[in-house]
C-alpha cells in the first residue's frame, strides 16, 4: 500500500512498478496529464497504443475527441487532470483484468489524494466499476451524480465508445454540460 507520496515519489514508484505482467509489454508508463491542482479529475480505463508510445493519457483518437468536447464546453485545461485505472497498456487494448486493476489502484488513489479534486468523471464502464461499484453498468448510471466520500462522481461514456457509436455523442454532451455546471458551482463556492 502506498502512503502519502509526493508527485516525484509517485512517478518513481509507477516507473519502477513490476506488480503485474503489464509492465513486461509496456513502452511507457502513463501516469497522467493536466493540472495537478485541478478541481476535476477524469479517469479512464488504461492507455492505448498512442498513449503507450507517448507516455500520456488520452492522446489518441479518443483523447482528441475528449479534448474537442472539453474545449467546446469551454472547460479550461487548468480545471482538469486526466488519469487511468491502470498505468500500462493492456495488450491489444483489452480491458484490464481485476488483478491488474487492483495492483494499480493504489497509484490512482495517490493521484486523487494529491490532486484533491471535487469532481471525478468516470470515463466508461471500467472506470465506473473500480471507482463506483463492481456491479456498475455505465448504460444504467451514466449522467447521474453520485456523491461519495466528499467527491461528486459523474459516470459517462468513454470517448472511444463515441467513435464506435455516434448515438452516444448527444448523451455524453449532456453529461458534460452537467459536469460544467457543477464545476462552476464549486469554483464559485470556493472562489
matplotlib code that plots the C-alpha trace (Angstrom):
import matplotlib.pyplot as plt

x = [0.0, 1.2, 1.1, 1.5, 3.7, 4.8, 4.4, 8.0, 7.8, 4.6, 6.2, 9.2, 7.0, 5.0, 8.0, 9.6, 6.4, 6.5, 3.4, 1.7, 2.6, 1.6, 5.0, 6.6, 4.9, 4.6, 6.7, 6.0, 4.2, 1.2, 0.6, -1.5, -1.7, -3.3, -3.3, -2.1, -4.4, -7.5, -11.0, -11.9, -10.3, -11.2, -10.5, -10.4, -9.6, -6.0, -3.5, -4.0, -1.3, -0.7, -0.7, 1.8, 4.1, 3.8, 3.6, 0.5, -3.2, -5.9, -3.7, -5.0, -8.3, -10.5, -8.3, -8.6, -12.4, -12.3, -10.2, -12.7, -15.6, -13.8, -12.8, -16.3, -17.7, -15.0, -13.6, -10.1, -7.1, -6.4, -9.7, -8.8, -6.3, -6.6, -5.6, -6.5, -7.3, -4.1, -0.9, 0.3, -1.3, -3.1, -2.1, -4.4, -6.1, -8.1, -9.9, -7.6, -8.1, -9.3, -5.8, -4.1, -6.6, -6.2, -2.5, -2.6, -5.4, -3.1, -1.4, -4.7, -5.7, -2.5, -3.2, -6.6, -5.1, -2.5, -4.9, -7.7, -10.5, -14.1, -15.4, -14.4, -15.7, -15.6, -15.0, -16.6, -17.6, -14.2, -13.6, -17.2, -16.6, -13.5, -14.5, -18.2, -19.2, -18.1, -21.6, -21.9, -23.2, -22.4, -25.6, -27.7, -25.8, -24.4, -25.4, -26.3, -24.4, -23.1, -21.8, -19.3, -16.5, -16.6, -16.5, -19.1, -18.8, -20.2, -20.2, -20.3, -19.2, -15.6, -14.8, -13.8, -17.4, -18.5, -16.0, -17.9, -21.5, -22.5, -25.7, -23.8, -22.5, -25.6, -25.8, -22.1, -22.5, -25.4, -23.4, -20.5, -22.9, -23.9, -20.2, -19.5, -22.4, -21.1, -17.6, -18.9, -20.9, -17.7, -15.5, -18.0, -18.3, -14.5, -13.6]
y = [0.0, 3.4, 6.1, 9.8, 10.1, 13.3, 13.6, 12.8, 9.7, 8.6, 8.9, 7.0, 4.2, 4.0, 4.0, 1.1, -0.8, -4.6, -5.6, -7.2, -8.5, -5.3, -3.9, -6.5, -5.3, -1.5, 1.0, 3.8, 4.2, 6.5, 8.4, 11.5, 14.9, 18.2, 20.4, 18.8, 21.3, 20.8, 20.8, 17.9, 14.5, 12.5, 8.8, 6.3, 2.6, 2.4, 3.5, 2.7, 2.4, 6.2, 6.7, 3.9, 5.4, 9.0, 8.3, 10.5, 9.5, 10.3, 11.5, 9.0, 9.4, 9.1, 11.6, 14.1, 13.7, 14.3, 17.4, 18.7, 18.1, 19.9, 22.8, 23.1, 23.4, 25.9, 23.8, 25.1, 22.8, 24.3, 22.7, 19.0, 16.2, 13.0, 9.6, 5.9, 2.9, 1.1, 2.9, 0.4, -0.6, -3.9, -5.9, -5.3, -2.6, -5.2, -4.4, -4.6, -7.7, -7.4, -8.4, -5.7, -3.0, -4.0, -3.8, -0.3, 1.3, 2.4, 4.7, 6.2, 6.7, 8.6, 10.7, 11.5, 12.4, 14.7, 16.4, 16.7, 17.1, 17.9, 16.2, 12.8, 11.9, 8.1, 7.7, 4.3, 1.2, 0.1, 3.4, 3.2, -0.4, 0.4, 3.9, 3.5, -0.2, -3.5, -4.2, -0.7, -0.7, 2.6, 2.4, 2.4, 5.0, 7.4, 11.0, 10.7, 12.4, 10.2, 11.8, 9.7, 10.4, 14.2, 13.7, 14.4, 11.5, 11.6, 8.3, 8.8, 7.0, 6.6, 8.8, 5.6, 4.4, 7.6, 6.7, 3.4, 4.7, 8.2, 7.9, 8.3, 11.7, 13.7, 11.7, 12.4, 16.1, 16.3, 14.6, 17.0, 20.0, 18.8, 18.5, 22.0, 23.4, 21.5, 22.8, 26.3, 25.8, 24.5, 27.3, 29.9, 28.4, 28.2, 31.2]
z = [0.0, -0.9, 1.7, 1.3, -1.7, -3.3, -7.1, -7.6, -5.4, -7.2, -10.6, -9.4, -7.9, -11.1, -13.3, -11.3, -10.9, -11.7, -9.8, -12.8, -16.2, -18.0, -17.0, -19.3, -22.5, -21.9, -23.8, -21.3, -18.0, -18.5, -15.3, -16.1, -17.7, -16.8, -13.8, -10.6, -8.7, -10.8, -9.3, -11.6, -12.4, -15.5, -15.1, -18.0, -18.3, -19.4, -22.1, -25.7, -28.4, -28.8, -25.0, -24.5, -27.2, -25.9, -22.1, -21.8, -21.3, -23.9, -26.8, -29.4, -31.4, -28.2, -26.4, -29.3, -29.2, -25.4, -25.9, -28.5, -26.1, -23.2, -25.5, -26.9, -23.4, -22.5, -19.7, -19.1, -19.1, -15.6, -14.4, -15.1, -14.6, -16.6, -15.4, -15.9, -13.7, -15.0, -15.9, -18.5, -21.8, -21.7, -24.8, -27.8, -25.8, -23.9, -20.7, -17.6, -15.5, -11.9, -10.7, -12.9, -11.8, -8.1, -8.3, -9.9, -7.9, -5.1, -7.6, -8.7, -5.1, -4.5, -7.6, -6.3, -2.9, -4.5, -6.9, -4.4, -7.0, -6.0, -9.2, -10.6, -14.1, -14.8, -18.5, -19.3, -17.6, -16.4, -14.5, -13.1, -12.0, -10.0, -8.8, -8.0, -7.7, -9.1, -10.4, -12.0, -15.6, -17.5, -19.5, -16.3, -14.3, -16.8, -16.4, -12.7, -10.0, -7.2, -4.0, -2.1, 0.3, -0.4, -4.2, -6.8, -9.3, -12.8, -14.8, -18.6, -21.7, -22.7, -25.7, -27.6, -27.4, -29.3, -32.1, -32.5, -31.9, -32.9, -31.0, -27.7, -28.6, -27.5, -24.2, -23.4, -24.3, -21.9, -19.2, -19.6, -19.5, -16.1, -15.2, -16.4, -14.3, -11.2, -11.8, -12.0, -8.7, -7.0, -8.3, -7.3, -3.8, -3.3, -5.3]

ax = plt.figure().add_subplot(projection="3d")
ax.plot(x, y, z, "-o")
ax.set_aspect("equal")
plt.show()
